[in-house]
């Protein structure tokens, strides 16, 4: 994330930045989140003022001499040393601060930009150019698709400066273009909530996103239902239907699906095996283009039904130890299915079948493929099976390592007990070999 801790951030969020320049004679304020000890451990030798240590959340002093000051801040869990460069008013004018800022923008040197903006803000907070510079900085963050930093800086910016409604909408709309509707997050809701506060057009989007993120569900669902009664917008009907479908409330979703997405409704009828409703809609409500899509979907569904039947046959034969026939059906599932969940189950069951049939080499290949594609720390049963395979293939070190992992990760479980039994057998074999 880009650094955006210019002074206005310090003032609003009580965070401390690492270094700043100030003009002599101007009041300097440092803030910390928690009770801290502030010490000026170094300052120009010709200063006449004695600076005492201060304990609290805020430290204020006015430098009377040009030069370098070092402030030590002792917080609860860390210590920060800050270098403060105090310059004269003449030096400040000669610094050509605007040229430095423009060069920083051109070179994308945002450390220099932040330091320069900081100097400008501290020494002339009413300078009208600061506002335009910060807007440019936000736009850069938007161009680089850094949504979080852009929103954070906008949020602080809008609290420090009085923005017009148009300015707020303009910036927020640009940030909103970075929202990924497939991977919505809480920040997206905050952006929409701000936008809705300035423009009613975004109230509906805010309510729809709230349903997706399960925020204030009852209120937002009721708002969308009332809105749909008046406006009859397909987008709103679709959002309500999707909410009901996610919560397995098909009857409630049906009317909204009829008015938003007939194809999706037909798919739901197929899932529910409601052939009469499916046939009526298919014949009387669908365009030819949609019928082609549904026909291809029907072919896929029939194929998946056949694959589910293969899987069921495989399990039935596996349970009565007809391993050869079970193997045949598992192979068909693995070769033909596009459903990742059923593929995962079939691959695991086929690996287990070979283990039960004492075909350790074949089982090993399948379990290794399974763990590579689906395995995680939670796949304890698959790991345990691998341990058994290595044990039977005389790969004792690998076997011992896996059983040790299971004992460490799953203490007090049946898997830990089983792994401990194998560990004892491995240790006994080792003792026998030594003797």
KAVEN-V192768 format. One record per residue. N is the residue number from 1. RES is the residue in three letters. PSI is psi in radians with two decimals (NA if undefined). OMEGA is omega in whole degrees, -180 to 180 (* if undefined). D_FIRST is the distance of its C-alpha to the first C-alpha in whole Angstrom. Layout:
# KAVEN-V192768
n	res	psi	omega	d_first
N	RES	PSI	OMEGA	D_FIRST
N	RES	PSI	OMEGA	D_FIRST
This chain:
# KAVEN-V192768
n	res	psi	omega	d_first
1	UNK	2.50	178	0
2	UNK	2.64	175	4
3	UNK	2.32	179	6
4	UNK	0.42	-174	9
5	UNK	1.13	172	11
6	UNK	3.06	-170	14
7	UNK	-0.58	-179	18
8	UNK	-0.51	176	18
9	UNK	-0.77	178	15
10	UNK	-0.77	-176	17
11	UNK	-0.60	-174	21
12	UNK	-0.54	-174	19
13	UNK	0.10	177	18
14	UNK	0.44	178	19
15	UNK	2.68	-177	16
16	UNK	2.29	177	17
17	UNK	2.91	-166	16
18	UNK	-0.60	-178	17
19	UNK	2.61	180	19
20	UNK	2.81	171	21
21	UNK	2.49	-180	24
22	UNK	2.81	176	27
23	UNK	2.42	-180	30
24	UNK	2.43	179	33
25	UNK	-0.16	178	35
26	UNK	2.48	178	32
27	UNK	2.36	179	31
28	UNK	2.28	-179	28
29	UNK	2.27	173	26
30	UNK	2.39	-179	24
31	UNK	2.64	175	23
32	UNK	2.71	-178	22
33	UNK	-0.67	-176	22
34	UNK	2.97	176	25
35	UNK	2.18	-176	28
36	UNK	2.84	175	27
37	UNK	2.20	180	30
38	UNK	2.24	178	29
39	UNK	2.22	169	31
40	UNK	1.72	-173	31
41	UNK	-0.17	177	32
42	UNK	2.41	176	33
43	UNK	2.88	-175	34
44	UNK	2.45	-174	36
45	UNK	-0.44	-177	40
46	UNK	0.14	177	41
47	UNK	2.51	-179	40
48	UNK	-0.25	-175	43
49	UNK	2.48	176	41
50	UNK	2.14	-179	40
51	UNK	2.09	-180	37
52	UNK	2.69	175	37
53	UNK	2.62	-179	35
54	UNK	2.38	177	33
55	UNK	2.26	-180	32
56	UNK	-2.83	180	30
57	UNK	-0.13	-176	27
58	UNK	2.34	-179	28
59	UNK	2.25	-178	29
60	UNK	2.35	171	30
61	UNK	2.79	180	32
62	UNK	1.91	180	34
63	UNK	2.28	-179	34
64	UNK	-0.09	-178	37
65	UNK	2.44	176	37
66	UNK	2.47	178	35
67	UNK	-2.92	-177	33
68	UNK	2.32	177	30
69	UNK	2.46	176	30
70	UNK	2.11	179	28
71	UNK	2.24	176	27
72	UNK	2.22	180	27
73	UNK	1.98	179	25
74	UNK	1.86	179	26
75	UNK	-3.07	-174	25
76	UNK	-0.87	-174	26
77	UNK	0.10	-179	24
78	UNK	2.84	177	22
79	UNK	2.38	179	23
80	UNK	2.33	173	22
81	UNK	2.23	-178	23
82	UNK	2.29	175	22
83	UNK	2.19	-178	24
84	UNK	2.04	179	25
85	UNK	2.05	180	27
86	UNK	2.14	-177	30
87	UNK	2.87	180	31
88	UNK	2.88	179	34
89	UNK	-0.59	180	34
90	UNK	-0.74	180	36
91	UNK	-0.68	-179	33
92	UNK	-0.74	179	30
93	UNK	-0.64	-177	32
94	UNK	-0.18	-177	33
95	UNK	-0.23	-178	29
96	UNK	0.96	-173	29
97	UNK	-0.61	-177	25
98	UNK	-0.66	177	25
99	UNK	-0.68	179	26
100	UNK	-0.76	-180	23
101	UNK	-0.78	-180	20
102	UNK	-0.73	178	22
103	UNK	-0.67	180	21
104	UNK	-0.72	176	18
105	UNK	-0.81	-177	17
106	UNK	-0.74	-177	19
107	UNK	-0.01	-176	18
108	UNK	0.68	178	14
109	UNK	1.51	-170	14
110	UNK	-0.26	173	12
111	UNK	-0.79	177	13
112	UNK	-0.69	-180	16
113	UNK	-0.82	-178	16
114	UNK	-0.72	178	14
115	UNK	-0.74	-179	17
116	UNK	-0.76	177	20
117	UNK	-0.65	179	19
118	UNK	-0.83	179	19
119	UNK	-0.81	-179	22
120	UNK	-0.76	-177	24
121	UNK	-0.78	-177	23
122	UNK	-0.73	-172	24
123	UNK	-0.26	178	27
124	UNK	1.19	-172	28
125	UNK	-0.35	-178	26
126	UNK	0.04	-179	28
127	UNK	2.14	-175	28
128	UNK	-0.39	-179	27
129	UNK	-0.48	-178	25
130	UNK	-0.74	-179	22
131	UNK	-0.79	-178	22
132	UNK	-0.59	179	22
133	UNK	-0.73	-179	19
134	UNK	-0.66	176	17
135	UNK	-0.72	179	18
136	UNK	-0.65	180	17
137	UNK	-0.76	178	14
138	UNK	-0.75	-179	13
139	UNK	-0.61	176	15
140	UNK	-0.78	179	13
141	UNK	-0.63	177	10
142	UNK	-0.77	179	12
143	UNK	-0.59	180	14
144	UNK	0.14	177	11
145	UNK	0.53	177	11
146	UNK	1.36	-174	7
147	UNK	-0.78	-175	10
148	UNK	-0.85	-179	8
149	UNK	-0.69	180	7
150	UNK	-0.75	-179	10
151	UNK	-0.73	-180	12
152	UNK	-0.77	-180	11
153	UNK	-0.69	176	12
154	UNK	-0.77	-177	15
155	UNK	-0.77	179	16
156	UNK	-0.70	180	16
157	UNK	-0.78	-177	18
158	UNK	-0.38	177	20
159	UNK	-0.48	-178	22
160	UNK	-0.53	-177	22
161	UNK	2.53	177	24
162	UNK	1.89	-180	26
163	UNK	2.58	176	25
164	UNK	2.86	178	28
165	UNK	-0.71	-180	28
166	UNK	-0.74	179	28
167	UNK	-0.77	179	24
168	UNK	-0.82	-179	23
169	UNK	-0.74	-178	24
170	UNK	-0.82	-179	23
171	UNK	-0.82	-177	19
172	UNK	-0.66	179	19
173	UNK	-0.67	178	21
174	UNK	-0.71	178	18
175	UNK	-0.65	-178	15
176	UNK	-0.44	178	18
177	UNK	-0.30	-180	18
178	UNK	-0.12	-178	15
179	UNK	2.27	177	17
180	UNK	1.93	-175	18
181	UNK	-0.25	178	21
182	UNK	-0.58	-178	22
183	UNK	1.11	-178	19
184	UNK	2.56	178	19
185	UNK	3.00	-176	17
186	UNK	-0.62	180	18
187	UNK	-0.66	180	15
188	UNK	-0.64	178	17
189	UNK	-0.70	179	20
190	UNK	-0.73	180	19
191	UNK	-0.80	180	18
192	UNK	-0.64	179	22
193	UNK	-0.72	177	23
194	UNK	-0.82	-179	22
195	UNK	-0.76	-179	23
196	UNK	-0.52	178	27
197	UNK	-0.43	-180	27
198	UNK	-0.42	-176	28
199	UNK	2.04	-177	29
200	UNK	-0.38	-179	31
201	UNK	-0.55	-176	31
202	UNK	-0.02	180	27
203	UNK	-0.71	179	29
204	UNK	-0.79	179	31
205	UNK	-0.68	178	27
206	UNK	-0.77	-180	26
207	UNK	-0.72	179	29
208	UNK	-0.79	179	29
209	UNK	-0.63	178	25
210	UNK	-0.70	177	26
211	UNK	-0.75	-179	29
212	UNK	-0.64	-179	26
213	UNK	0.09	178	24
214	UNK	0.86	178	27
215	UNK	2.17	176	27
216	UNK	0.94	-168	30
217	UNK	-0.92	-174	32
218	UNK	-0.81	-177	35
219	UNK	-0.77	-177	35
220	UNK	-0.62	177	33
221	UNK	-0.78	179	35
222	UNK	-0.71	178	38
223	UNK	-0.80	-178	36
224	UNK	-0.67	179	36
225	UNK	-0.75	179	39
226	UNK	-0.69	179	41
227	UNK	-0.73	-178	39
228	UNK	-0.63	178	40
229	UNK	-0.64	-176	44
230	UNK	-0.82	-170	43
231	UNK	-0.45	180	41
232	UNK	0.67	-179	42
233	UNK	2.33	-179	38
234	UNK	-0.70	-178	38
235	UNK	-0.72	-179	34
236	UNK	-0.76	178	35
237	UNK	-0.72	179	38
238	UNK	-0.70	-180	36
239	UNK	-0.73	179	33
240	UNK	-0.77	179	36
241	UNK	-0.78	-180	37
242	UNK	-0.68	178	34
243	UNK	-0.82	-180	34
244	UNK	-0.69	180	37
245	UNK	-0.70	178	37
246	UNK	-0.47	-179	34
247	UNK	0.36	176	36
248	UNK	0.69	179	40
249	UNK	1.25	-172	41
250	UNK	-0.73	-178	43
251	UNK	-0.75	180	46
252	UNK	-0.55	-176	43
253	UNK	-0.39	-167	41
254	UNK	-0.85	-177	44
255	UNK	-0.63	180	45
256	UNK	-0.60	176	42
257	UNK	-0.67	179	41
258	UNK	-0.53	-176	45
259	UNK	0.11	-180	43
260	UNK	-0.75	-173	40
261	UNK	1.58	-178	40
262	UNK	-0.59	180	43
263	UNK	-0.76	179	42
264	UNK	-0.66	178	40
265	UNK	-0.75	178	43
266	UNK	-0.69	177	45
267	UNK	-0.73	178	43
268	UNK	-0.69	177	43
269	UNK	-0.68	178	47
270	UNK	-0.77	179	47
271	UNK	-0.66	-178	45
272	UNK	-0.02	-178	48
273	UNK	0.64	176	50
274	UNK	1.40	-173	52
275	UNK	-0.63	-178	54
276	UNK	-0.86	180	56
277	UNK	-0.69	179	53
278	UNK	-0.86	-177	51
279	UNK	-0.73	-179	54
280	UNK	-0.86	-179	55
281	UNK	-0.73	-179	51
282	UNK	-0.77	-176	51
283	UNK	-0.53	-170	54
284	UNK	-0.26	-173	54
285	UNK	-0.27	-174	51
286	UNK	2.50	170	49
287	UNK	2.81	-179	49
288	UNK	-0.69	179	50
289	UNK	-0.74	179	46
290	UNK	-0.59	179	45
291	UNK	-0.67	178	48
292	UNK	-0.75	179	47
293	UNK	-0.82	-179	43
294	UNK	-0.67	179	45
295	UNK	-0.74	178	48
296	UNK	-0.62	178	45
297	UNK	-0.69	178	44
298	UNK	-0.70	178	47
299	UNK	-0.77	179	47
300	UNK	-0.72	-179	44
301	UNK	-0.70	178	45
302	UNK	-0.69	179	49
303	UNK	-0.75	179	47
304	UNK	-0.61	176	45
305	UNK	-0.72	178	48
306	UNK	-0.73	180	50
307	UNK	-0.70	176	47
308	UNK	-0.64	177	47
309	UNK	-0.72	175	51
310	UNK	-0.78	-178	50
311	UNK	-0.75	179	48
312	UNK	-0.75	178	50
313	UNK	-0.69	179	53
314	UNK	-0.79	-179	51
315	UNK	-0.76	180	51
316	UNK	-0.78	180	54
317	UNK	-0.60	177	56
318	UNK	-0.74	-177	53
319	UNK	-0.49	179	55
320	UNK	0.34	174	58
321	UNK	0.50	170	57
322	UNK	1.31	-170	58
323	UNK	-0.63	-177	55
324	UNK	-0.77	179	56
325	UNK	-0.72	178	56
326	UNK	-0.73	179	53
327	UNK	-0.75	180	51
328	UNK	-0.80	-179	53
329	UNK	-0.70	177	51
330	UNK	-0.70	180	48
331	UNK	-0.73	178	48
332	UNK	-0.75	179	48
333	UNK	-0.84	-177	45
334	UNK	-0.64	-178	43
335	UNK	-0.50	-170	44
336	UNK	-0.41	-173	44
337	UNK	2.56	173	42
338	UNK	0.00	-179	38
339	UNK	1.97	-174	37
340	UNK	-0.59	-177	35
341	UNK	-0.78	-179	36
342	UNK	-0.54	175	40
343	UNK	-0.77	179	39
344	UNK	-0.83	-179	37
345	UNK	-0.73	-177	40
346	UNK	-0.73	180	43
347	UNK	-0.75	179	41
348	UNK	-0.81	-178	41
349	UNK	-0.65	180	45
350	UNK	-0.70	177	46
351	UNK	-0.72	-180	45
352	UNK	-0.64	178	46
353	UNK	-0.83	180	50
354	UNK	-0.62	177	50
355	UNK	-0.81	179	49
356	UNK	-0.53	-180	52
357	UNK	0.11	178	54
358	UNK	0.47	174	54
359	UNK	1.35	-167	52
360	UNK	-0.70	-179	50
361	UNK	-0.81	180	48
362	UNK	-0.72	179	48
363	UNK	-0.70	-180	46
364	UNK	-0.81	-180	44
365	UNK	-0.75	-178	43
366	UNK	-0.73	179	42
367	UNK	-0.65	178	40
368	UNK	-0.70	177	38
369	UNK	-0.70	180	37
370	UNK	-0.84	-177	36
371	UNK	-0.61	179	34
372	UNK	-0.67	-176	32
373	UNK	-0.70	-172	32
374	UNK	-0.23	-170	32
375	UNK	2.60	174	32
376	UNK	-3.14	180	30
377	UNK	-0.36	-179	30
378	UNK	-0.19	-176	32
379	UNK	1.03	-175	35
380	UNK	-0.66	-178	37
381	UNK	-0.70	178	40
382	UNK	-0.71	178	39
383	UNK	-0.73	179	38
384	UNK	-0.73	178	42
385	UNK	-0.71	177	43
386	UNK	-0.70	178	42
387	UNK	-0.75	179	43
388	UNK	-0.74	-179	47
389	UNK	-0.85	179	47
390	UNK	-0.68	179	46
391	UNK	-0.80	-178	48
392	UNK	-0.38	176	51
393	UNK	0.14	178	50
394	UNK	0.37	175	51
395	UNK	1.26	-167	47
396	UNK	-0.68	-178	47
397	UNK	-0.79	179	44
398	UNK	-0.73	179	42
399	UNK	-0.83	-179	44
400	UNK	-0.70	180	44
401	UNK	-0.76	-179	40
402	UNK	-0.77	-180	39
403	UNK	-0.62	178	42
404	UNK	-0.72	178	40
405	UNK	-0.74	-179	37
406	UNK	-0.74	180	38
407	UNK	-0.71	-179	40
408	UNK	-0.70	-173	37
409	UNK	-0.43	-175	35
410	UNK	0.96	-178	37
411	UNK	2.46	176	40
412	UNK	0.12	180	43
413	UNK	2.95	178	42
414	UNK	-0.56	180	45
415	UNK	-0.67	177	43
416	UNK	-0.72	179	43
417	UNK	-0.81	-180	47
418	UNK	-0.73	179	47
419	UNK	-0.63	179	45
420	UNK	-0.65	179	47
421	UNK	-0.78	178	50
422	UNK	-0.67	178	49
423	UNK	-0.73	178	48
424	UNK	-0.73	179	51
425	UNK	-0.70	178	53
426	UNK	-0.77	180	51
427	UNK	-0.71	180	52
428	UNK	-0.69	178	55
429	UNK	-0.69	180	55
430	UNK	-0.74	179	54
431	UNK	-0.74	179	57
432	UNK	-0.68	179	59
433	UNK	-0.63	-180	58
434	UNK	-0.65	-179	59
435	UNK	NA	*	62
